[in-house]
Amino acid sequence: MVITSIKNLTTNREILKSSQIDFIKILEYGKSSLVFVFPADLQKGHSSLLISGIMTIRGKKNGFEFTGKIETSERMDNATRIQLNLVQYDRDLWRKFLRQAVSRQNKVDKLLRALKGEV
């Protein structure tokens, strides 16, 4: 998944600069949530966001757009850790993405167990 656009819905202003795209790190995916690190301060006045980007599912690139509400915001050195609760989004596309992520993680776990000699 690559986030290409973040917009503050309150001010209707883009808050992601093109130079920042490579610095967004997605940490966790949840049933209806997303946790990521953003290279700027999003703690004040940015409670609802419109996020757009691209996710690849089974080799096919899919554009996505969802609206989310910031649940928590934690300032770090030069970035902010954001937990976003998804409010409006394509639930089917999100479920497919999550299933693929779980499947990949299961394969990695199986490989690691095999390397350790565990069965």
Buried (B, 14 or more C-beta within 10 A) or exposed (E): BEBBBBBBBEEEEEBBEEEBBEBBEEEEBEEBEBBBBBBBEBBEEBBBBBBBBEBEBEEEEBEBEBBBEBEEBEEEEEBBBBBBBBEEBBEEBBEBBBEBBEEEEEEEEEEEEEEEEEE
